[in-house]
Amino acid sequence: MALLPFLGAGQTHVEGNYKEQVRRGIYFILNSMKSKENNVGELWEPEGRMYSHAIATIVLCEAYGMTNDEELMVPAQMAVNYLVWAQIANDGGWRYTVDDPRGDMSIVGWVFMALKSAHMAYLDVNPNTIRRASSYLDGMQNSAGAGYGYEGARPNTSAHASTHASIDFERVAPM
C-alpha cells in the first residue's frame, strides 16, 4: 500500500525523485509472488489475506500502465488472473481467503479497483468476472441503491466508501 501514494504522485520505478524506493517496493512484490497453474500469480499473505493481493495487484497494474515496462506486464497479468480465479463462484464476490463461501464488501472494493487498474493498463480482464462482481454489488444494495451492506443488503456504513469507489469507477469508465 505504501507504493500507491508514490505512483499517484507520478513517481515510478523508471522516473521521479523516488524511483529507487519505488523500484525496491515493486521488486519486493515481484519476489513475493507465488506462481500457480494456468498463469496465476498469488500475492496473498496470511496477515493481509486477499487485501494484500488486491492492493499489490493495483500497484503492479498502475506501475505497468504508467511505464509500459514489459517486465511488469506478465506479473501484473498473473496477479489479475489470480483475482479472476479467486472470485467466489456462488455470489461473485471475494473474501479473506479463496475457500470462503461468500464475499464481503471491504475486499470487493479493493478487488474492483485492482480490476479497473488492470483494464486501464490494457491487461486482460475477463468480462464475466466484471459481470459477476456487478451482480454481487447489486445484491448488496439496500434502500434502492442508496446504501450497501457488508455481507448482505442490511445497511452498514463501513461498506459505503469502498463500494461507492467501485461503482464510481464503473460509471466513469465502464469495463
C-alpha positions, 0 to 999 in steps of 0.5 A: 500500500505504501507504493500507491501514494508514490505512483499517484504522485507520478513517481515510478520505478523508471522516473521521479525523485523516488524511483529507487524506493519505488523500484525496491517496493515493486521488486519486493512484490515481484519476489513475493509472488507465488506462481500457480497453474494456468498463469496465476500469480498469488500475492496473498499473505496470511496477515493481509489475506486477499487485501494484500493481493488486491492492493499489490495487484493495483500497484503492479497494474498502475506501475505497468500502465504508467511505464509500459515496462514489459517486465511488469506486464506478465506479473501484473497479468498473473496477479489479475488472473489470480483475482479472476480465479479467486472470485467466489463462484456462488455470489461473485464476490471475494473474501479473506481467503479463496475457500470462503463461501461468500464475499464481503464488501471491504475486499470487493472494493479493493478487488474492483479497483485492482480490476479497473487498474488492470483494464486501464493498463490494457491487461486482460480482464475477463468480462464475466468476472466484471459481470459477476462482481456487478451482480454481487454489488447489486445484491448488496444494495439496500434502500434502492441503491442508496446504501450497501451492506457488508455481507448482505443488503442490511445497511452498514456504513463501513461498506459505503466508501469502498463500494461507492469507489467501485461503482464510481469507477464503473460509471466513469469508465465502464469495463 
